[in-house]
Amino acid sequence: MPDASATTLSYSAQLAAFTHGLRYEDIPEPVRRRAKHLMLDAIGLGLAATRHDFAAPMLRGIQALGEGGSSPVLGSAVTLTARNAVLMNAALMHGLDYDDTHMKAIVHGTAFCAPTAFACAHEAGATGRDIVTAYVAGMEGAIRLGMAVKGGFHHGGFHATGILAHFGAALIAGKLYGLTAAQIGAAQGIAASTAAAIQVFLEEGAWSKRMHPGWGGVGGITAARLAQHGFVAPSRPYEGRFGLFHSHLQEHAGDVDYSLITAGLGEVWETAAMAVKPYPVCHFLHGCAEAAAILHREHAPQPEDIATIRAFVAEPTLTIVTEPLAKKRRPTTDYEAKFSAQFVTATSLLRGRFGLQELEQDSLNDPRLAGLSERVEVLVDPDTAFPSAYSGGVEVTLRDGRVLKRHVRINRGAGERALTDAEIVEKYMDTSGTAIGRARAERLRDAVIGMEEAPLGDLWQLLTTG
């Protein structure tokens, strides 16, 4: 295992040394297996997203660039350049907000690591083992950078996934394109100049968040190719005077724990700690969604019987899932609904579930859901386990005076309540089946899980409609 702990090296150099030296055999088998299941989950989500309204306009926009290419696009006969394929596939994998999250890093890692690994491997003629190795390298680097800032990107108005994607992708592209350790270090330095992803989409449920992980992939691949051919880059992109943390975090820059970037690197595998979502909404709301669904199963309260509803979320996430208040209380688009504590709580309470169907227009127009959503008061959760888990609670006071309470400290899918590999496969079969049918979904499942043992031709073909 490469030693990436030397304190005389910059943090980008340490991540580069780790990435360059990482071998498939260095990664514990349970981590490799989990990595493939995380990629499978993302593929299923990407295929399901091809049926949603944002997919076709985005593909048309990318095609309008007029750039040819041979890289596969999920669920399509179209092929693109490697960079454009990452841009499109990452948007599909992230577009439903149903993709995995690292709790402490607050990053949707697979949404950019998987499409970057696939596109670069396809371009480079790499193997399935190469894909798994590069994917894990990118995940480990991006996650640790996210852990170090302790939520600081979100505090500054940035979408952490869109920032960290540039660096995870640079590591992956550097690994698969055969860059030296010095070149992989330089790729990170170059990527620091393209890393930006603002959260203004929250004001109106705009589509821009969907392009963040893929744009990071574009930046990372570009940075890797420039570094490979001698482009001179800053050597301290993270900790430098005007480096990423100081420029993006501003007053929160002093909160960065730099030691977390390399702590346990190559020994503690954060990839295995990714939480797979059981609900297609902002991960910060999973505790509330589950608590409300439990109350439905236990008591099935009806709107006419309810006097008040209070939902509880972690204080650092409060503004993200409650503002602007009018749009959160009565969302009109699926993206507004995904980030609404009021709507998610009310819907889960009334229906006992929250799936993709709850984001259809019929649900958004349901007067019972809308009326209940407007009555939800959202408060700071005093018992939260954030950021280790995305806790949440719901308290319902009935008109007869009874008070119904439920608090979820460890959200389903995270930590000790992580979804099993079998449950991830079940989720994949459900999501992918909406687009490609069960038989093809099963063949694709087998190709992903067995990617190290077989040529990748079948995998590339099964990802598309070719």
N, C-alpha and C positions, 0 to 999 in steps of 0.2 A: 504494500500500500504506500503511495507517495506521501512524503512528509510535507505538509503544507502549513506547518506551525511556526516557521522561523520568523521571529518578530522583526528582523531587519528588512524583511520584504514588505512592500506595500500590500494592501488587502487584495487588490486586483491581481498582483503577482502570486499571492498565496492561492487564490481561487484558480488561477491559471495552472499553477503547478499541480494542484489536485486534479483538475480536469484532464490535463495532458497525460498524467500518469495513471489515471483510473483504468483498470481493466475489468472486463465482464466478471472475471473470477473473484475480484475484490468485493463485489456486491453480494451480500448474503442472499441465499436463494429465496427466503420469504419476501425480501425487499424486491427482488426481480419479479416475483410472481405478482406482488401487489402493484408494481409499476405497470405491468401489462393489463391488469384489471382496471387501473385508473385510466389508461389510454382507451380501453374498450368502452368504459363509461362515457368518455368524451366523444368517441366516434358515434355512439348511439344518439347522443344529444345533437351532434352535428347533423346526422341524417334526419332526425325529427325536425330540426330547424329549417330544413330546405323547404318545408311546406308553409313557413311563416312569411309574413308580408315583407320583412326587411331583406330576405335572401335574394330575390330576383333583382331588385334595383341595385343591390351591391354588386352582384355579378355583372350586370350590364355596365355599371360604372367602371369596373376593373377592365372589362373587355374593351371599353372605349379608349383605354390607354393605347391599344393597338400593339401590344407586346405579345409575341408568340411564346410558346413553351410547351413542355411535355409533362409537367407535374400534375398528378391527379387532383381533382376537385371532388369533394364528398357529394355523392348522389347525383353526379352530373357527367355528361359525356365531354364537357369542356375540359381542356387542359391549359395550364398557365405556366408562366415562369415560376421558379421556386419561391421567389419573394411574394408574387401575387397569389400563389396557391396558399401560402401561409396566411396572408391577409384575409382571404376568403374563408379558408377552413377554420381558422381561429375564431372568426366572427360567428360561424355556425356553431362551433363547440361552446362558445360563451354566450351566444345570443339569447338563450332561454333562461339564463341565470339559474341553471340547474347543475352547474359544474362544481368540481371539488374545490375545497378551501383549506388552507392551513390556518388553524385557529390563531396562533400567535403572530404569524407573519401577515395575516389578512390578505392572502394572495391566492388567486385562482391559477395555480401553477400549470396544471395540465393543459389549460386552454391555449397556452403559447408553447409549452415544451413539446407536446405531442405533434402539433402540425409542423413545427420547425424541424423536429427530428425526422418526421416522415418525408418532408420536402427535400431536406438536405441529403438524406440517405438515398432517396430516389435519384437525385442528381448525381451523387457521388458513386452510385452503384454499391452501396454498403449492405451489410447483412442485418438480420434481425438482432443478432447479438450487439452489433454496433448501435442500433437504434436504442435498445434498452440501456446500454452504457451511457450514451450521450444524453438521453432523456434524464436519467438519474443525476448525471453531473449538472445539468441545467437546473433541475429541481432543487438540488442541494444548495447550489449557489444562490438562486433567487430567494428561496425560503429564508436562508440565513441573513441575507440583506434585509428582508422584510422584518425578521425578528429583531434585528439590531435597532430599527427605528421605532419599534413599539407603538405602531399606529400613527406615527408622525406624519406620514404622507397624507392620510385622510384629514388630519387636523388642519393641514395647510391647503386643503381643497384639491388635492391630487388623488387620482385613482391608483392605488398601489400596484394593482396588476398591470396597468398600462405603463408604469415606470419600470417595474422589475422585469417585465417581459424583455426589454432591450438587453439586459445583462444575461438572463437565462438563455436567451436565443443566441447571444454572442458566444457563450460557452459551448452550446450545442453545435453551432455551425463551425466553430473552431475545432472541435473534436472530430466532426465528421469530414471536414475538408482537410484534415491532416496538418493543421497549423502547429508550429512549435509553441512551447510554453510562453516564450517571449511574445509571440504574435497573438496568442490568446489573451495575454495581459493587455496588449495594445488594443485589441478589439473592444475590451471593456472601456478603455479610455475613450475610444471613438464613440461608442454607444452612449456615453454620458452626455454627449452633445445633442442627441436625438430623443432623449427620454423625457417625455412630457405627456400628461394625460389628465385633463382637468375634469372636475366633477359637475360642471354646470348642467349636464344632462338631467340632474336631479330636479331642476326647476320645472321641467315640462315633459319628462319622460321621453326625451329625444333618443335617437338611435346611436349617437356617437360613442357611447360606452362599448358597444358591440365591436367596434373596430380597434379598441385599445390593445388587446393582446396581440392581434395580428400585426398592427403597426409596429409594436415592439419587435415582432419577428422580422419584419422588413428591416428595421434599424439594426438588429443584431446580425443578420446575414450580411447586410451591407458593410457593417463594421468589420466583420471577419474577413471579407474579401479585400477590403482596403488594407487591413493589417497584413494580410498574407502577401501583399504586393508592395510592402515597404512604407505605407503611409505612416507618418510620425504622429504618435498619440501621447496625450498626457499620461504619466505613470501613476498618478494618485487621483483617480476619478472619484473616489468615495470620500477620502479624508482630506483632500487638498483644500487650500484656502477658499477657493471658489468651486469646490467639488460638489457632487450631487447632494450630500447631506446638508451642507451649509446653504446651498442655493435653493433647495426645495423645502427645507424644514424651517428655515429662518429662526424664529425665537425658540423653536423646539429642537434646534440642532444640538444643544447641550444635553439632551435626553438620550442621545444615541449611545448604545452599549456596543462599542466596536468589537469587544471580545467575542460577541455572539456570531460574528461573521465566520470565524474559523473554529469556534469551540466544538470539539467532538467531530470535526470534519473527517470523514472516512471511518468513523467509529460509531457515531450515533446517526442513524439514517432517518432524516426528517421526512423523506418521501413517504415512508410508511405511516406517518402521522397525518396524512391528508384526510380530511373529513369529506365523505361523499354525501351529497345532499339527498335527503328523502323528500324535500319539498322544492318546487321550482321558484323560489323567492329569495330575496336578500338573506344571506346566512344569519345576519343579526336578528332575524325575526323567527328563527326556527324554534326557539324556546317557547315563544308566545303561541306559535301555530300549534305546537304539540300540546301545550297546556290547555288551549281552547278546545282542541279535538277531544282530549280526555274528558273535559267537562261535558261536552256533547254526548259522549258515550255513557257517561255516568248519570246525567240528569236531563239531557235533551231540552234545555230551556228554550222557550219560544219568545220572539221579540215582544209580544204583548205582555209577557210575564216578567220582563226585565225592567228594573228601575235604573240601574247604572252598570256600566262595564268599565273596568280599569285594567289596562295592560301595563306590564313592567318590563323595561329593557335597560341594558347597561347605559350608564350616563354618557360615555364617549360616543355612542351610536345614536343618541336620541335625535339630534337634528337631522341626521341622514334619513331616518325612517318616519319622521313626523312633520317635516317642513318641505314646501310651503303647506300650511295647514289645510287650506281649502281643497287643494288637489289631493292631499293624502286622505282626507275624509271622504271624498267622492271622486276616486280616480276614473278617468275616462279612457285610458289606454292600459294595455297589459303591463307596460313598463312602469307606469305610475303605480299600478296595483302591486307589483312585485316589491316595491320599496315603501309600501304603506303599512305601518303597524296597525292602523285602524282597520283597513280593509282585510288584511290577512287574519287578524284576530276575530273580526266579526264573521268572516266566511268560515273559518275553521270551527267557530262556536256553533254556527247555524247548520253547517253541513257535516261536521265531524271529519273533514278531510281538506286537503289543499293540493290539488294536482293541476296538470296543464289545462284541464277543462274549466277550472275555476278562473282562468285568465281569458277565456273566450268572451266575446262581446256580449253574449246572452247573460253571462254572470255579472259583467260590469253594469249591465242595464237592469238587473234584477232589483226591483224597488225594495224588497225586504232586506237584501244585503246592503243596499245603499243607505237605507234608513238606519240599520243597526251600526254600520260603519261610522256614521256621523255622530253616534252617541258614545264612541269609545274614547276614553281619556287615557293618555299615555304618560306614565310617570317613570322616574328613575327606580331601577330595581336595587333595593338595599342588600339583596342576597346573591348578587351576581357572581359568577366565577370568571367573568370576562377578564383577560382575553384567552384564558386557557380553554374556555368553552363559552358558547353563546347562549347563556341562560335566558329565561324569560318566565313571566308569570301572568296569570289572569285572575281577576276577582270580579265576580258577578253578584250584584245585590238584586234579589227578586222583590217584586212588589209585596209579597207576603212577609217580607222581613228576613228571609233566609239569605245567608251569604255563602256562595260557592267559591272555593279557592283551589287553585292548583299552580304549583311552581315546578319548573323543570330546570334543574341546575346544570346537568350535562345533557346537551341536546343530542337527540338521536343522530347517529352518524359520526360522532366525534368521540375521541378518547376511548374510555372503557365501553362505550356504546357504539363503536365503529361498526359499519355495515360489513358483513362477511363477504368473502369473494363470491359466494353463491348468491347473496342478496344483490351484489353489484351486477352479476350476470342477469338476474331476474329484471332489474331495472333496465339494463341494456336491451333485453329482449322486448320490453314494453315500449321503450322509446324508439328503437330502430325499426320495430315492426310496423310503426305507423307509416314508414316511408318505403321499406323494401320487402316486407313480407317475411314470414317466419323462416322459410327454408333458406333464403339468402342470408338472413340474419344469423342463422346457425352456422353456415359456412364461413361467414366473416368472423364470427366469434372464435371458431376453431383456428382460423388463420392468424388472428391476433395473439391468442394464447399460445400458439405453437410457432411463433415467428422465428425463434432461434433455431428451429430444427428443419425448416423448409425454405426453399427459394421464395423470394418475395413477389414473384410475378402474380400469383393468385391474389395476394393481399392487395396489390395496387389495383387489380381489375375489380375486385369485390368492393372496394371503396367507391367506385364510380358506377355509372349505369352502362358502362361499356360491355 
